[in-house]
Amino acid sequence: MLESARRPGRFVLTLTDGRTFTVAIRALSDTGATRAGVELDAPAVAHLSRESAITDLSDRAVNALARGRKTRRELEIRLRRVRPDASLIAEALDRLTAIGVLSDEDVAHAEAAARLRRGEAPAKVRQMLRRKGVEGRMVNEAVGAAIIEDGFDELASCRSMAEKRLRALRGKEPAVLRRRLVGFLQRRGFGGSIIGQIVHEVLGRQSEGECD
């Protein structure tokens, strides 16, 4: 039994038949495999095999989380490519959830706040979170909390996005300008009534400026 050089806190156990398991110290303690030369019965070997698989999946999930926010569903999809065993994946992710490493609620709140600040409409943020696998009630709570905490104003946000986009579209024909501006705001997730109001407003101001 040796500690893994690449995975601190993980121990590599090699059986006499050549099979190798990489597990946490608890799995070794559970099976009595903390001493060299100990004889393991079939249930102990089966337990170590299962723990090795779960440990590998957990470590892969943690590595993915270190590179960016991920929901449980997103990690499930990633891990199925490695080992398509739903029970092992569920156990690995349950353990990460239990210690607070994995939380759809935290992802939902962080994503909602960040995307609203970038100018996405609440409807689009809700849609994105549902695609990521966040449960509906949690989605609504996260978006609602972000709106309150940041004082988000959908009309003001739509206006700001329209004005920025308008500067990039200067010189276009009026019909083309309107079409592209509307399309841009739709992709941001704003509703038709808000888009109509804001497009009328900003294009009206532009026309007045050109007349002046």
C-alpha contacts under 8 A as a table, 3 or more apart, distances in Angstrom:
res1	aa1	res2	aa2	distance
1	M	11	F	6.41
1	M	12	V	5.52
1	M	13	L	4.75
1	M	14	T	6.97
1	M	34	T	7.34
1	M	35	R	7.69
1	M	36	A	6.76
2	L	11	F	5.44
2	L	12	V	5.29
2	L	13	L	6.94
3	E	7	R	7.91
3	E	8	P	6.85
3	E	9	G	6.80
3	E	10	R	5.76
3	E	11	F	4.23
3	E	12	V	6.05
4	S	7	R	5.15
4	S	8	P	5.94
4	S	9	G	7.36
4	S	10	R	5.55
4	S	11	F	5.40
4	S	12	V	6.02
4	S	22	T	7.78
5	A	8	P	6.40
7	R	10	R	5.68
9	G	24	A	6.45
9	G	25	I	7.52
10	R	22	T	6.20
10	R	23	V	5.35
10	R	24	A	4.87
10	R	25	I	6.92
11	F	22	T	5.39
11	F	23	V	5.38
11	F	24	A	6.04
11	F	25	I	6.63
12	V	20	T	6.77
12	V	21	F	5.70
12	V	22	T	4.43
12	V	23	V	6.62
13	L	20	T	5.62
13	L	21	F	5.20
13	L	22	T	6.29
13	L	23	V	7.85
14	T	18	G	6.17
14	T	19	R	5.76
14	T	20	T	4.43
14	T	21	F	6.51
15	L	18	G	5.37
15	L	19	R	5.35
15	L	20	T	6.36
16	T	19	R	7.41
21	F	48	L	6.72
21	F	49	S	6.39
21	F	52	S	5.41
22	T	52	S	5.19
22	T	55	T	7.42
22	T	56	D	7.74
23	V	27	A	6.31
23	V	28	L	7.37
23	V	48	L	7.37
23	V	51	E	6.21
23	V	52	S	5.00
23	V	55	T	6.01
24	A	27	A	5.71
24	A	28	L	7.05
24	A	55	T	7.28
25	I	28	L	5.16
25	I	29	S	6.29
26	R	29	S	4.99
26	R	30	D	6.04
27	A	30	D	5.04
27	A	31	T	6.42
27	A	47	H	7.88
27	A	48	L	6.54
27	A	51	E	6.73
28	L	31	T	5.39
28	L	32	G	5.92
28	L	33	A	4.78
28	L	34	T	5.46
28	L	48	L	7.62
29	S	32	G	5.00
29	S	33	A	6.23
29	S	34	T	6.02
30	D	33	A	7.76
31	T	40	L	7.58
31	T	44	A	5.44
31	T	47	H	7.78
31	T	48	L	7.70
32	G	35	R	7.34
32	G	38	V	7.60
33	A	36	A	7.34
33	A	38	V	6.28
33	A	40	L	7.44
35	R	38	V	5.98
40	L	44	A	5.86
40	L	45	V	6.39
41	D	44	A	5.42
41	D	45	V	6.39
42	A	45	V	5.13
42	A	46	A	6.12
43	P	46	A	5.01
43	P	47	H	6.08
44	A	47	H	5.03
44	A	48	L	6.22
45	V	48	L	5.08
45	V	49	S	6.11
46	A	49	S	5.05
46	A	50	R	6.23
47	H	50	R	5.19
47	H	51	E	6.07
48	L	51	E	4.99
48	L	52	S	5.93
49	S	52	S	5.15
49	S	53	A	6.42
50	R	53	A	5.22
50	R	54	I	6.26
50	R	88	L	7.77
51	E	54	I	5.03
51	E	55	T	5.88
52	S	55	T	5.08
52	S	56	D	6.17
53	A	56	D	5.20
53	A	57	L	6.30
53	A	88	L	7.21
54	I	57	L	5.11
54	I	58	S	6.06
54	I	88	L	5.78
54	I	89	I	7.03
54	I	91	E	6.96
54	I	92	A	5.29
55	T	58	S	5.05
55	T	59	D	6.12
55	T	92	A	7.07
56	D	59	D	5.22
56	D	60	R	6.23
57	L	60	R	5.12
57	L	61	A	6.17
57	L	79	L	6.69
57	L	88	L	7.95
57	L	89	I	6.69
57	L	92	A	6.17
58	S	61	A	5.09
58	S	62	V	6.19
58	S	92	A	5.10
58	S	93	L	6.75
58	S	96	L	7.20
59	D	62	V	5.09
59	D	63	N	6.19
60	R	63	N	5.11
60	R	64	A	6.28
60	R	79	L	7.68
61	A	64	A	5.07
61	A	65	L	6.20
61	A	75	L	6.33
61	A	79	L	7.49
61	A	93	L	7.84
62	V	65	L	4.99
62	V	66	A	6.16
62	V	101	V	7.81
63	N	66	A	5.08
63	N	67	R	6.72
64	A	67	R	5.35
64	A	68	G	6.79
64	A	70	K	7.59
64	A	75	L	7.79
65	L	68	G	5.20
65	L	69	R	5.70
65	L	70	K	6.00
66	A	69	R	7.76
69	R	107	V	6.20
70	K	74	E	5.95
70	K	75	L	6.55
70	K	104	D	7.87
70	K	107	V	6.87
71	T	74	E	5.21
71	T	75	L	6.38
71	T	102	L	7.49
71	T	103	S	7.05
71	T	104	D	5.23
71	T	107	V	6.59
71	T	132	K	6.35
71	T	133	G	6.78
71	T	134	V	7.11
72	R	75	L	5.19
72	R	76	E	6.12
72	R	93	L	7.22
72	R	102	L	7.22
72	R	103	S	7.57
72	R	104	D	6.54
72	R	133	G	7.26
73	R	76	E	4.94
73	R	77	I	6.27
73	R	132	K	6.55
73	R	133	G	5.35
73	R	134	V	7.98
74	E	77	I	5.27
74	E	78	R	6.42
74	E	132	K	6.38
74	E	133	G	7.37
75	L	78	R	5.02
75	L	79	L	6.03
76	E	79	L	5.16
76	E	80	R	6.06
76	E	89	I	6.73
76	E	90	A	7.98
77	I	80	R	5.33
77	I	81	R	6.96
78	R	81	R	5.69
78	R	82	V	7.33
79	L	82	V	5.18
79	L	83	R	6.18
79	L	84	P	7.33
79	L	89	I	6.91
80	R	83	R	5.08
80	R	84	P	4.35
80	R	85	D	7.03
80	R	86	A	7.68
80	R	89	I	7.65
81	R	84	P	6.44
83	R	89	I	7.95
85	D	88	L	5.57
85	D	89	I	6.35
86	A	89	I	5.15
86	A	90	A	5.98
87	S	90	A	5.09
87	S	91	E	6.17
88	L	91	E	5.15
88	L	92	A	6.20
89	I	92	A	5.14
89	I	93	L	6.18
90	A	93	L	5.24
90	A	94	D	5.88
91	E	94	D	5.01
91	E	95	R	6.25
92	A	95	R	5.37
92	A	96	L	6.56
93	L	96	L	5.04
93	L	97	T	6.10
93	L	102	L	7.40
94	D	97	T	5.03
94	D	98	A	6.10
95	R	98	A	5.04
95	R	99	I	6.51
96	L	99	I	5.42
96	L	100	G	6.28
96	L	101	V	5.15
96	L	102	L	5.42
97	T	100	G	5.07
97	T	101	V	5.80
97	T	102	L	4.61
97	T	103	S	6.13
98	A	101	V	7.70
99	I	102	L	7.84
100	G	103	S	6.56
103	S	106	D	5.32
103	S	107	V	6.44
104	D	107	V	5.04
104	D	108	A	6.01
104	D	134	V	6.19
105	E	108	A	5.10
105	E	109	H	6.29
105	E	134	V	7.79
105	E	138	M	6.46
105	E	142	A	7.49
106	D	109	H	5.29
106	D	110	A	6.14
107	V	110	A	5.22
107	V	111	E	5.90
108	A	111	E	5.28
108	A	112	A	5.90
108	A	129	L	6.59
108	A	134	V	7.11
108	A	138	M	7.35
108	A	139	V	6.40
108	A	142	A	5.71
108	A	143	V	7.83
109	H	112	A	5.22
109	H	113	A	6.20
109	H	142	A	4.70
109	H	143	V	6.99
109	H	145	A	7.65
109	H	146	A	6.90
110	A	113	A	5.39
110	A	114	A	6.17
111	E	114	A	5.16
111	E	115	R	5.95
111	E	125	V	7.99
111	E	129	L	7.96
112	A	115	R	5.40
112	A	116	L	6.08
112	A	125	V	6.16
112	A	126	R	7.96
112	A	142	A	6.36
112	A	143	V	5.44
112	A	146	A	6.21
113	A	116	L	5.41
113	A	117	R	6.28
113	A	143	V	7.43
113	A	146	A	5.07
113	A	147	I	7.70
113	A	150	D	7.69
114	A	117	R	5.27
114	A	118	R	6.39
115	R	118	R	4.95
115	R	119	G	6.53
115	R	120	E	5.62
115	R	125	V	6.75
116	L	119	G	5.21
116	L	120	E	5.05
116	L	121	A	6.43
116	L	122	P	6.91
116	L	125	V	7.44
116	L	146	A	7.76
116	L	147	I	7.85
116	L	152	F	7.46
117	R	120	E	7.35
119	G	157	S	5.90
119	G	158	C	7.29
119	G	161	M	6.56
119	G	188	R	7.35
120	E	124	K	6.47
120	E	125	V	6.70
120	E	188	R	5.06
120	E	189	G	6.38
120	E	190	F	7.79
121	A	124	K	5.46
121	A	125	V	6.43
121	A	154	E	6.65
121	A	157	S	7.91
121	A	158	C	7.81
121	A	188	R	6.01
121	A	189	G	4.98
121	A	190	F	5.35
122	P	125	V	5.00
122	P	126	R	6.11
122	P	143	V	6.72
122	P	154	E	7.86
122	P	189	G	7.30
122	P	190	F	7.95
123	A	126	R	5.21
123	A	127	Q	6.25
123	A	189	G	5.78
123	A	190	F	7.14
124	K	127	Q	5.01
124	K	128	M	6.13
124	K	188	R	6.67
124	K	189	G	4.61
124	K	190	F	7.69
125	V	128	M	5.10
125	V	129	L	6.23
125	V	143	V	7.44
125	V	189	G	7.98
126	R	129	L	5.23
126	R	130	R	6.22
126	R	139	V	6.07
126	R	140	N	7.12
126	R	143	V	7.02
127	Q	130	R	5.23
127	Q	131	R	6.29
128	M	131	R	5.12
128	M	132	K	6.39
129	L	132	K	5.00
129	L	133	G	6.57
129	L	134	V	5.62
129	L	139	V	6.41
130	R	133	G	5.09
130	R	134	V	5.14
130	R	135	E	6.72
130	R	136	G	6.84
130	R	139	V	7.06
131	R	134	V	7.41
134	V	138	M	6.67
134	V	139	V	6.28
135	E	138	M	5.41
135	E	139	V	6.22
136	G	139	V	5.03
136	G	140	N	6.38
137	R	140	N	5.31
137	R	141	E	6.24
138	M	141	E	5.10
138	M	142	A	6.05
139	V	142	A	5.24
139	V	143	V	6.21
140	N	143	V	5.33
140	N	144	G	5.90
141	E	144	G	5.12
141	E	145	A	5.98
142	A	145	A	5.20
142	A	146	A	6.18
143	V	146	A	5.12
143	V	147	I	6.18
144	G	147	I	5.19
144	G	148	I	6.37
145	A	148	I	5.21
145	A	149	E	5.98
146	A	149	E	5.13
146	A	150	D	5.93
146	A	151	G	7.98
146	A	152	F	7.63
147	I	150	D	5.55
147	I	151	G	5.62
147	I	152	F	4.73
147	I	153	D	7.73
148	I	151	G	5.07
148	I	152	F	6.67
149	E	152	F	7.84
152	F	157	S	7.66
153	D	156	A	5.31
153	D	157	S	6.06
154	E	157	S	5.02
154	E	158	C	6.05
155	L	158	C	5.18
155	L	159	R	6.19
155	L	194	I	6.67
155	L	198	I	7.75
156	A	159	R	5.05
156	A	160	S	6.15
157	S	160	S	5.10
157	S	161	M	6.22
158	C	161	M	5.18
158	C	162	A	6.06
158	C	185	L	7.22
158	C	190	F	7.11
158	C	194	I	7.61
158	C	195	I	7.37
158	C	198	I	7.04
159	R	162	A	5.05
159	R	163	E	6.10
159	R	198	I	5.83
159	R	202	V	7.65
160	S	163	E	5.22
160	S	164	K	6.30
161	M	164	K	5.25
161	M	165	R	6.13
161	M	185	L	7.53
162	A	165	R	5.12
162	A	166	L	5.90
162	A	181	L	6.80
162	A	185	L	7.09
162	A	198	I	7.40
162	A	199	V	7.25
162	A	202	V	7.36
163	E	166	L	5.00
163	E	167	R	6.45
163	E	202	V	6.84
164	K	167	R	5.41
164	K	168	A	6.84
165	R	168	A	5.18
165	R	169	L	6.37
165	R	181	L	6.93
165	R	184	F	7.92
166	L	169	L	5.02
166	L	170	R	6.26
166	L	177	L	7.89
166	L	181	L	7.05
167	R	170	R	5.54
169	L	172	K	6.05
169	L	177	L	6.57
170	R	177	L	7.89
172	K	176	V	6.20
172	K	177	L	5.50
173	E	176	V	5.24
173	E	177	L	5.88
174	P	177	L	4.97
174	P	178	R	6.11
175	A	178	R	5.26
175	A	179	R	6.19
176	V	179	R	5.15
176	V	180	R	6.08
177	L	180	R	5.35
177	L	181	L	6.02
178	R	181	L	5.15
178	R	182	V	6.05
178	R	199	V	7.37
178	R	203	L	8.00
179	R	182	V	5.26
179	R	183	G	6.13
180	R	183	G	5.03
180	R	184	F	6.04
181	L	184	F	5.13
181	L	185	L	6.33
181	L	199	V	7.38
182	V	185	L	5.28
182	V	186	Q	6.14
182	V	195	I	6.67
182	V	199	V	7.16
183	G	186	Q	5.06
183	G	187	R	6.23
184	F	187	R	5.25
184	F	188	R	6.48
185	L	188	R	4.97
185	L	189	G	6.59
185	L	190	F	5.92
185	L	195	I	6.69
186	Q	189	G	5.08
186	Q	190	F	5.45
186	Q	191	G	7.00
186	Q	192	G	7.75
186	Q	195	I	7.64
187	R	190	F	7.59
190	F	194	I	6.69
190	F	195	I	6.46
191	G	194	I	5.55
191	G	195	I	6.14
192	G	195	I	5.08
192	G	196	G	6.00
193	S	196	G	5.15
193	S	197	Q	6.25
194	I	197	Q	5.16
194	I	198	I	6.12
195	I	198	I	5.21
195	I	199	V	5.84
196	G	199	V	5.34
196	G	200	H	6.05
197	Q	200	H	5.33
197	Q	201	E	6.18
198	I	201	E	4.92
198	I	202	V	6.07
199	V	202	V	5.37
199	V	203	L	5.87
200	H	203	L	5.47
200	H	204	G	5.80
201	E	204	G	5.13
201	E	205	R	6.27
202	V	205	R	5.11
202	V	206	Q	6.19
203	L	206	Q	4.91
203	L	207	S	6.16
204	G	207	S	5.15
204	G	208	E	6.27
205	R	208	E	5.08
205	R	209	G	6.19
206	Q	209	G	5.07
206	Q	210	E	6.26
207	S	210	E	5.10
207	S	211	C	6.23
208	E	211	C	5.09
208	E	212	D	6.25
209	G	212	D	5.09
